[in-house]
Amino acid sequence: MTNLVRVINSTYNQVNRNLQILEKEGIIKTKHYGNVKMIELNVENPKTKTLLKVLHMLNRPISDSQKLSNH
């Protein structure tokens, strides 16, 4: 998990708290191998599918017509 903390420039406590929420909601699965914690998306969970769709939409460039309609 320290790699994840470093990559997203956060604190261990914040990352751990958010991972616990995601695991409780069934969005991720965690497995422990000694001191290593592996995190995997639970792609079968409908919440995960919705979250991935939203993230995909947010990652798309905004067209000029969308920019104008939001003002």
N, CA, C and O atoms as CSV, one atom per row, in Angstrom:
chain,resi,resn,atom,element,x,y,z
A,1,MET,N,N,0.819,-1.192,0.000
A,1,MET,CA,C,0.000,0.000,0.000
A,1,MET,C,C,0.864,1.258,0.000
A,1,MET,O,O,0.404,2.326,-0.403
A,2,THR,N,N,2.090,1.140,0.441
A,2,THR,CA,C,2.951,2.326,0.445
A,2,THR,C,C,3.188,2.845,-0.963
A,2,THR,O,O,3.333,4.051,-1.162
A,3,ASN,N,N,3.229,1.938,-1.956
A,3,ASN,CA,C,3.367,2.397,-3.340
A,3,ASN,C,C,2.167,3.233,-3.756
A,3,ASN,O,O,2.333,4.267,-4.404
A,4,LEU,N,N,0.970,2.807,-3.400
A,4,LEU,CA,C,-0.244,3.545,-3.728
A,4,LEU,C,C,-0.244,4.909,-3.045
A,4,LEU,O,O,-0.606,5.912,-3.661
A,5,VAL,N,N,0.153,4.951,-1.798
A,5,VAL,CA,C,0.230,6.218,-1.062
A,5,VAL,C,C,1.170,7.176,-1.784
A,5,VAL,O,O,0.869,8.360,-1.935
A,6,ARG,N,N,2.292,6.660,-2.220
A,6,ARG,CA,C,3.290,7.488,-2.898
A,6,ARG,C,C,2.788,7.964,-4.254
A,6,ARG,O,O,2.952,9.133,-4.602
A,7,VAL,N,N,2.179,7.069,-5.018
A,7,VAL,CA,C,1.714,7.411,-6.366
A,7,VAL,C,C,0.638,8.484,-6.338
A,7,VAL,O,O,0.652,9.393,-7.167
A,8,ILE,N,N,-0.288,8.392,-5.405
A,8,ILE,CA,C,-1.373,9.377,-5.371
A,8,ILE,C,C,-1.077,10.554,-4.442
A,8,ILE,O,O,-1.923,11.426,-4.245
A,9,ASN,N,N,0.125,10.572,-3.875
A,9,ASN,CA,C,0.575,11.684,-3.042
A,9,ASN,C,C,-0.408,11.958,-1.900
A,9,ASN,O,O,-0.920,13.068,-1.752
A,10,SER,N,N,-0.653,10.933,-1.111
A,10,SER,CA,C,-1.593,11.030,-0.009
A,10,SER,C,C,-0.932,10.492,1.254
A,10,SER,O,O,0.278,10.267,1.288
A,11,THR,N,N,-1.730,10.292,2.279
A,11,THR,CA,C,-1.207,9.704,3.506
A,11,THR,C,C,-1.707,8.270,3.625
A,11,THR,O,O,-2.708,7.897,3.013
A,12,TYR,N,N,-1.014,7.487,4.402
A,12,TYR,CA,C,-1.395,6.096,4.617
A,12,TYR,C,C,-2.806,6.015,5.193
A,12,TYR,O,O,-3.619,5.210,4.738
A,13,ASN,N,N,-3.097,6.842,6.190
A,13,ASN,CA,C,-4.410,6.802,6.833
A,13,ASN,C,C,-5.535,7.139,5.861
A,13,ASN,O,O,-6.584,6.495,5.883
A,14,GLN,N,N,-5.330,8.139,5.009
A,14,GLN,CA,C,-6.370,8.501,4.040
A,14,GLN,C,C,-6.604,7.380,3.032
A,14,GLN,O,O,-7.746,7.035,2.731
A,15,VAL,N,N,-5.525,6.821,2.518
A,15,VAL,CA,C,-5.646,5.740,1.546
A,15,VAL,C,C,-6.312,4.526,2.190
A,15,VAL,O,O,-7.207,3.922,1.599
A,16,ASN,N,N,-5.885,4.173,3.382
A,16,ASN,CA,C,-6.448,3.025,4.083
A,16,ASN,C,C,-7.942,3.215,4.337
A,16,ASN,O,O,-8.725,2.286,4.138
A,17,ARG,N,N,-8.339,4.392,4.768
A,17,ARG,CA,C,-9.751,4.680,5.041
A,17,ARG,C,C,-10.575,4.556,3.753
A,17,ARG,O,O,-11.658,3.971,3.762
A,18,ASN,N,N,-10.063,5.104,2.649
A,18,ASN,CA,C,-10.798,5.027,1.385
A,18,ASN,C,C,-10.866,3.600,0.855
A,18,ASN,O,O,-11.889,3.194,0.303
A,19,LEU,N,N,-9.795,2.839,1.018
A,19,LEU,CA,C,-9.815,1.440,0.595
A,19,LEU,C,C,-10.816,0.633,1.416
A,19,LEU,O,O,-11.487,-0.252,0.885
A,20,GLN,N,N,-10.917,0.936,2.702
A,20,GLN,CA,C,-11.891,0.241,3.548
A,20,GLN,C,C,-13.316,0.519,3.079
A,20,GLN,O,O,-14.158,-0.379,3.069
A,21,ILE,N,N,-13.580,1.755,2.695
A,21,ILE,CA,C,-14.913,2.117,2.185
A,21,ILE,C,C,-15.196,1.372,0.885
A,21,ILE,O,O,-16.270,0.796,0.714
A,22,LEU,N,N,-14.222,1.386,-0.036
A,22,LEU,CA,C,-14.408,0.701,-1.318
A,22,LEU,C,C,-14.597,-0.800,-1.130
A,22,LEU,O,O,-15.381,-1.425,-1.844
A,23,GLU,N,N,-13.882,-1.375,-0.173
A,23,GLU,CA,C,-14.030,-2.812,0.091
A,23,GLU,C,C,-15.388,-3.111,0.720
A,23,GLU,O,O,-16.030,-4.103,0.373
A,24,LYS,N,N,-15.824,-2.262,1.636
A,24,LYS,CA,C,-17.133,-2.449,2.270
A,24,LYS,C,C,-18.252,-2.382,1.229
A,24,LYS,O,O,-19.243,-3.104,1.337
A,25,GLU,N,N,-18.099,-1.527,0.233
A,25,GLU,CA,C,-19.101,-1.386,-0.829
A,25,GLU,C,C,-18.969,-2.472,-1.895
A,25,GLU,O,O,-19.799,-2.563,-2.800
A,26,GLY,N,N,-17.928,-3.291,-1.789
A,26,GLY,CA,C,-17.735,-4.375,-2.741
A,26,GLY,C,C,-17.098,-3.943,-4.047
A,26,GLY,O,O,-17.098,-4.706,-5.013
A,27,ILE,N,N,-16.557,-2.740,-4.097
A,27,ILE,CA,C,-15.952,-2.214,-5.320
A,27,ILE,C,C,-14.557,-2.800,-5.527
A,27,ILE,O,O,-14.124,-2.992,-6.663
A,28,ILE,N,N,-13.863,-3.082,-4.439
A,28,ILE,CA,C,-12.554,-3.715,-4.533
A,28,ILE,C,C,-12.520,-4.975,-3.675
A,28,ILE,O,O,-13.333,-5.159,-2.769
A,29,LYS,N,N,-11.567,-5.825,-3.986
A,29,LYS,CA,C,-11.279,-7.006,-3.183
A,29,LYS,C,C,-9.812,-6.893,-2.762
A,29,LYS,O,O,-8.975,-6.446,-3.546
A,30,THR,N,N,-9.507,-7.288,-1.552
A,30,THR,CA,C,-8.118,-7.281,-1.115
A,30,THR,C,C,-7.697,-8.674,-0.707
A,30,THR,O,O,-8.478,-9.446,-0.151
A,31,LYS,N,N,-6.449,-8.977,-0.994
A,31,LYS,CA,C,-5.848,-10.243,-0.587
A,31,LYS,C,C,-4.515,-9.914,0.062
A,31,LYS,O,O,-3.800,-9.011,-0.373
A,32,HIS,N,N,-4.197,-10.656,1.098
A,32,HIS,CA,C,-2.947,-10.441,1.819
A,32,HIS,C,C,-1.990,-11.594,1.547
A,32,HIS,O,O,-2.357,-12.764,1.651
A,33,TYR,N,N,-0.780,-11.247,1.203
A,33,TYR,CA,C,0.300,-12.207,1.013
A,33,TYR,C,C,1.455,-11.761,1.907
A,33,TYR,O,O,2.328,-11.006,1.479
A,34,GLY,N,N,1.449,-12.231,3.136
A,34,GLY,CA,C,2.449,-11.761,4.103
A,34,GLY,C,C,2.227,-10.289,4.377
A,34,GLY,O,O,1.139,-9.889,4.792
A,35,ASN,N,N,3.244,-9.483,4.149
A,35,ASN,CA,C,3.138,-8.037,4.365
A,35,ASN,C,C,2.585,-7.296,3.149
A,35,ASN,O,O,2.394,-6.081,3.201
A,36,VAL,N,N,2.331,-8.006,2.072
A,36,VAL,CA,C,1.867,-7.384,0.827
A,36,VAL,C,C,0.349,-7.472,0.760
A,36,VAL,O,O,-0.239,-8.529,0.989
A,37,LYS,N,N,-0.272,-6.340,0.443
A,37,LYS,CA,C,-1.724,-6.278,0.265
A,37,LYS,C,C,-2.008,-6.036,-1.211
A,37,LYS,O,O,-1.614,-5.011,-1.767
A,38,MET,N,N,-2.692,-6.983,-1.843
A,38,MET,CA,C,-3.048,-6.853,-3.250
A,38,MET,C,C,-4.488,-6.349,-3.341
A,38,MET,O,O,-5.377,-6.842,-2.646
A,39,ILE,N,N,-4.700,-5.363,-4.204
A,39,ILE,CA,C,-6.013,-4.752,-4.366
A,39,ILE,C,C,-6.487,-5.006,-5.795
A,39,ILE,O,O,-5.742,-4.799,-6.753
A,40,GLU,N,N,-7.738,-5.458,-5.925
A,40,GLU,CA,C,-8.287,-5.783,-7.232
A,40,GLU,C,C,-9.694,-5.193,-7.348
A,40,GLU,O,O,-10.486,-5.269,-6.408
A,41,LEU,N,N,-9.997,-4.604,-8.514
A,41,LEU,CA,C,-11.351,-4.125,-8.756
A,41,LEU,C,C,-12.298,-5.309,-8.873
A,41,LEU,O,O,-11.974,-6.309,-9.514
A,42,ASN,N,N,-13.452,-5.197,-8.263
A,42,ASN,CA,C,-14.494,-6.214,-8.394
A,42,ASN,C,C,-15.393,-5.780,-9.544
A,42,ASN,O,O,-16.412,-5.122,-9.333
A,43,VAL,N,N,-15.012,-6.152,-10.754
A,43,VAL,CA,C,-15.719,-5.679,-11.949
A,43,VAL,C,C,-17.115,-6.264,-12.097
A,43,VAL,O,O,-17.890,-5.808,-12.937
A,44,GLU,N,N,-17.445,-7.264,-11.294
A,44,GLU,CA,C,-18.787,-7.843,-11.351
A,44,GLU,C,C,-19.798,-7.034,-10.538
A,44,GLU,O,O,-21.005,-7.208,-10.707
A,45,ASN,N,N,-19.325,-6.161,-9.666
A,45,ASN,CA,C,-20.203,-5.354,-8.826
A,45,ASN,C,C,-20.825,-4.228,-9.662
A,45,ASN,O,O,-20.092,-3.495,-10.325
A,46,PRO,N,N,-22.143,-4.071,-9.652
A,46,PRO,CA,C,-22.786,-2.990,-10.415
A,46,PRO,C,C,-22.273,-1.600,-10.025
A,46,PRO,O,O,-22.210,-0.705,-10.867
A,47,LYS,N,N,-21.912,-1.419,-8.771
A,47,LYS,CA,C,-21.370,-0.123,-8.339
A,47,LYS,C,C,-20.038,0.162,-9.035
A,47,LYS,O,O,-19.760,1.301,-9.413
A,48,THR,N,N,-19.230,-0.862,-9.199
A,48,THR,CA,C,-17.948,-0.701,-9.885
A,48,THR,C,C,-18.178,-0.338,-11.335
A,48,THR,O,O,-17.506,0.541,-11.874
A,49,LYS,N,N,-19.123,-1.009,-11.970
A,49,LYS,CA,C,-19.428,-0.727,-13.375
A,49,LYS,C,C,-19.881,0.720,-13.546
A,49,LYS,O,O,-19.461,1.397,-14.485
A,50,THR,N,N,-20.728,1.191,-12.647
A,50,THR,CA,C,-21.196,2.581,-12.702
A,50,THR,C,C,-20.046,3.549,-12.480
A,50,THR,O,O,-19.919,4.542,-13.196
A,51,LEU,N,N,-19.216,3.265,-11.499
A,51,LEU,CA,C,-18.073,4.120,-11.210
A,51,LEU,C,C,-17.134,4.201,-12.407
A,51,LEU,O,O,-16.650,5.284,-12.736
A,52,LEU,N,N,-16.872,3.082,-13.059
A,52,LEU,CA,C,-15.999,3.078,-14.230
A,52,LEU,C,C,-16.600,3.878,-15.380
A,52,LEU,O,O,-15.873,4.568,-16.096
A,53,LYS,N,N,-17.925,3.796,-15.569
A,53,LYS,CA,C,-18.585,4.588,-16.609
A,53,LYS,C,C,-18.438,6.077,-16.341
A,53,LYS,O,O,-18.152,6.853,-17.252
A,54,VAL,N,N,-18.634,6.472,-15.091
A,54,VAL,CA,C,-18.515,7.887,-14.722
A,54,VAL,C,C,-17.081,8.367,-14.940
A,54,VAL,O,O,-16.865,9.447,-15.488
A,55,LEU,N,N,-16.114,7.577,-14.516
A,55,LEU,CA,C,-14.713,7.961,-14.704
A,55,LEU,C,C,-14.370,8.077,-16.182
A,55,LEU,O,O,-13.618,8.967,-16.581
A,56,HIS,N,N,-14.918,7.182,-16.993
A,56,HIS,CA,C,-14.699,7.252,-18.435
A,56,HIS,C,C,-15.289,8.543,-19.009
A,56,HIS,O,O,-14.658,9.194,-19.842
A,57,MET,N,N,-16.486,8.912,-18.571
A,57,MET,CA,C,-17.124,10.146,-19.039
A,57,MET,C,C,-16.318,11.365,-18.623
A,57,MET,O,O,-16.176,12.308,-19.401
A,58,LEU,N,N,-15.795,11.359,-17.423
A,58,LEU,CA,C,-15.007,12.491,-16.934
A,58,LEU,C,C,-13.676,12.616,-17.659
A,58,LEU,O,O,-13.088,13.697,-17.695
A,59,ASN,N,N,-13.201,11.532,-18.230
A,59,ASN,CA,C,-11.912,11.525,-18.907
A,59,ASN,C,C,-12.005,11.972,-20.364
A,59,ASN,O,O,-10.984,12.245,-20.996
A,60,ARG,N,N,-13.227,12.049,-20.900
A,60,ARG,CA,C,-13.413,12.458,-22.293
A,60,ARG,C,C,-13.254,13.966,-22.423
A,60,ARG,O,O,-13.636,14.717,-21.525
A,61,PRO,N,N,-12.687,14.405,-23.542
A,61,PRO,CA,C,-12.612,15.856,-23.779
A,61,PRO,C,C,-14.009,16.441,-23.951
A,61,PRO,O,O,-14.904,15.789,-24.489
A,62,ILE,N,N,-14.183,17.642,-23.501
A,62,ILE,CA,C,-15.470,18.329,-23.629
A,62,ILE,C,C,-15.519,19.005,-24.998
A,62,ILE,O,O,-14.616,19.763,-25.354
A,63,SER,N,N,-16.566,18.731,-25.754
A,63,SER,CA,C,-16.711,19.349,-27.074
A,63,SER,C,C,-17.152,20.798,-26.910
A,63,SER,O,O,-17.652,21.183,-25.853
A,64,ASP,N,N,-16.969,21.594,-27.943
A,64,ASP,CA,C,-17.351,23.009,-27.906
A,64,ASP,C,C,-18.838,23.167,-27.636
A,64,ASP,O,O,-19.233,24.085,-26.917
A,65,SER,N,N,-19.683,22.287,-28.199
A,65,SER,CA,C,-21.126,22.405,-27.971
A,65,SER,C,C,-21.476,22.131,-26.522
A,65,SER,O,O,-22.392,22.754,-25.984
A,66,GLN,N,N,-20.759,21.201,-25.870
A,66,GLN,CA,C,-21.001,20.923,-24.455
A,66,GLN,C,C,-20.562,22.111,-23.609
A,66,GLN,O,O,-21.221,22.450,-22.625
A,67,LYS,N,N,-19.451,22.747,-23.985
A,67,LYS,CA,C,-18.968,23.903,-23.229
A,67,LYS,C,C,-20.003,25.026,-23.266
A,67,LYS,O,O,-20.273,25.660,-22.246
A,68,LEU,N,N,-20.582,25.270,-24.448
A,68,LEU,CA,C,-21.546,26.348,-24.589
A,68,LEU,C,C,-22.845,26.048,-23.868
A,68,LEU,O,O,-23.465,26.960,-23.320
A,69,SER,N,N,-23.271,24.805,-23.854
A,69,SER,CA,C,-24.557,24.470,-23.237
A,69,SER,C,C,-24.493,24.506,-21.721
A,69,SER,O,O,-25.535,24.551,-21.066
A,70,ASN,N,N,-23.308,24.488,-21.150
A,70,ASN,CA,C,-23.173,24.533,-19.699
A,70,ASN,C,C,-23.132,25.949,-19.155
A,70,ASN,O,O,-23.074,26.130,-17.939
A,71,HIS,N,N,-23.161,26.949,-20.005
A,71,HIS,CA,C,-23.098,28.343,-19.514
A,71,HIS,C,C,-24.435,29.003,-19.519
A,71,HIS,O,O,-24.550,30.168,-19.138
